[in-house]
Amino acid sequence: MKHYIKITVLILIIVFLTGCRDRMEIENITFPVALGIDINEANGKIKIYAQVTSTSFQGGGPGGGPAQAAKNFKVVEGEGDSLFEAMYTAVDHSEQYISWKHVVAVIVTEKLARHGLGQIMDLLSRFEEIRMNSYLIVTDVDLKDLLDSTPEVEISVPTPLASIQMISQQNGNTEAATLRDYYMSNFCEGREPVIPRVTIFEKHGKDIKLDYIGIGAFKKDRLAGWLDEDETKRLLILTSSVNIGSMTIPYTDDSRNKVITLKDLTYETKIIPLIQENRVVVKVKTRVEYNLAETTVLMPIDDEGIKKINSLVQSNIKTGIEAVIRKAQKDLKTDILRFGEKIYMKYPGYWKENKEHWPEIFPNIEASVEVDANLRLTGEITQNLLYKPGKD
Amino acid sequence: MLEKGVISGRQLLLLIFTFVIASATLYLPALTTGYAGQDAWISAFIGGFVGIIVVFVVTALGLRYPQKNFTEYTELIIGKWPGKILILLYILFYLHLTAIVIREVTTTVHGTLLPKSPLEGITFIILLTIAYVVKKGLEVIARINVINLITIYIALFTVFLLLLKDMDIHLLTPVLSNGIIPVIKASAAPAGWFSEVVSIAFLIPFVNKPEEVRINAIISLLWTSLTLAIITTIPIMVFGAKLTSHLSFPILEAVRIINVSGYIQRVEIIFLIPWLIATFLKICFFYYISVLIISQWFKMRNIKTLVLPVGAILLTMSLAFFRNNIELGEFLSKVWGLYSLPFELAVPTFLLIIDSLRKKGSGRMC
């Protein structure tokens, strides 16, 4: 008898066990992978485009082979006064339950970026379904075009978007930014956000070619301007720890076909702020190491030659960095160089006093740049095969 | 004696570790960085220091009355009825404490794992399981704890390793830029948590070698301070101090961003499950102490009778005291330290002083 009571109690407990309350078949859920956000400036409404890949129209499967290549995504749209409302009108249009847990990239338009991201960031940070390590990307092309088309190699747009980390590692033309990086730039003292920019550079109907070109520099939550590829590389040397994949520098100023290409650039940058008589002076010291990738110059690669290359690289990087600093100070007027952070870390007292006036102080900071460049390896050959000693 | 269970000094050490670390892991970084910014980790050590003072006071009292616990010797020190009233306050304090911890767990589970399940259901299920463990007694709680602690440490260590690439040690600088005052302000909450070690006052008679309790408790608190300091630095190094103070559960959020080359990601469960068991044990522990004090107060023979009634009280208390997670967070950061320290530090010190004045301690048996 006692056993029966125990068993009954156990069964009762199992019934009440907390578990999957709102159980849902996976076929009925759609998972947006990219979330594009735009704003209609006329009435202030937020418009979203979510690219969903649904399990129910995922053709092929194991052994399916090339059938996979068929389009297996759609774009749902939504509009509302707030981002959340917009996301849930998208639910109405999608005919299925939407789970936002797999959003890998959040793409904002230039219009919204210039208007200010503050408005949408509250939801993105508060909503538990969107992860903090989703990539944040800004684009200057039409969002619907971007999300509704097929890139050349991949099946849908988010895959190349999500590979930004890999791309940036290989060519260093951009730097991946996640939502976390963005929040941190807003919260950490003396930082300003930078967000990579994606654009379409070729379009044939629905087939597009994507390209990451540089980054967008923000001031607080508003887009202040763009940096192009070369400027981005120099900015990365200043602020980031991502290695730059390659860099091409002209051998002489006049001819474009005599170039030296470097690869696998690793660098160590120190930004040293100094306060002299209540004025901020910043010293930038960079040590760059790289391998030789390619040279179209018929020059001897010996001790002398390497010295020559090193000095070329030094002056090239130096002028580049100085140009970026000038651009950030004069044109963009935003501290994407993180000088403020360095000052906060070294002189917290000064920072506390002058934090409010930083936007006025920053454009007038004197910065001096020192570059130390070193070639490490020349690859499988030393001299260019066409090079004959004695002739130049 | 009501309870026959005997635990060893080592088990007590581990129990103290669990019940300080359990709830503090999730809530502490957000609370302390709010006041102290990137210096928050220092406040863990200050809190630990307060805890050590509590240990000295409590063990001094305990050793003067061997074989008696706090409930019994309070009545001997300040008289029967004042003692009864004081212990009544302790009963309410422990019920409240247990209810808060229950709410911490249910809020976390509700907020992160099961957002659509009703809070009442989650609380009920958790309490039912806990009541079962409490019925089995102190020894069982101590032993489960030893097993679980290994998993907590492995989980913590794994998290730390996987997050290494996302950390930036420069975010801990500048150190003490605003002076020590904000750090001391921030220490109020961890001091409250550490001082929960006062609970050993009720358990000294159950430890097989009472004279070793003091040293074990101190080792445990030092170890806990170190662990808590590390736990606080992880989110600071990952998010920076200001963002950390805005997050609901900083360490959990840090675990959520783990992404090792796209293969190892979404691993929060490896952290959440050990944490859940740890807090579960913390509730068991305080639930047990509440039941123990109540039955001693009423001079009941069998403490098991009270387990379910007390559980019913705890269920309603945990649901009724806070309306949302902000209220819970505000209570923990602003009120908890100052509210709990009188019970945890002031009253035992007061008793120790009176006892010394009346010169009636050492070795006297009643």
Contacts between the chains, C-beta under 8 A, distances in Angstrom:
chain1	res1	chain2	res2	distance
A	13	B	128	7.3
A	16	B	121	7.2
A	16	B	124	7.6
A	16	B	125	6.7
A	17	B	125	6.6
A	18	B	114	6.2
A	18	B	117	5.6
A	18	B	121	5.9
A	18	B	122	5.5
A	18	B	125	5.2
A	21	B	114	6.9
A	21	B	116	5.6
A	21	B	117	4.7
A	22	B	116	5.1
A	128	B	111	7.4
A	128	B	112	6.9
A	128	B	115	7.0
A	131	B	256	6.3
A	131	B	257	7.3
A	132	B	253	6.6
A	132	B	256	6.5
A	132	B	257	5.1
A	133	B	256	7.8
A	133	B	257	4.6
A	133	B	259	5.3
A	133	B	265	7.8
A	178	B	257	7.8
A	180	B	239	7.0
A	180	B	257	5.9
A	183	B	239	7.6
A	183	B	243	5.5
A	184	B	239	6.3
A	184	B	240	5.2
A	184	B	243	5.8
A	187	B	239	7.8
A	187	B	240	5.7
A	187	B	242	4.0
A	187	B	243	4.2
A	187	B	246	7.3
A	188	B	171	7.2
A	188	B	240	4.3
A	188	B	242	6.7
A	188	B	243	7.5
A	189	B	242	7.9
A	344	B	174	7.0
A	345	B	170	6.3
A	345	B	173	4.5
A	345	B	174	5.5
A	346	B	174	7.4
A	348	B	174	4.3
A	348	B	177	3.4
A	348	B	178	7.8
A	349	B	177	7.5
A	352	B	177	7.6
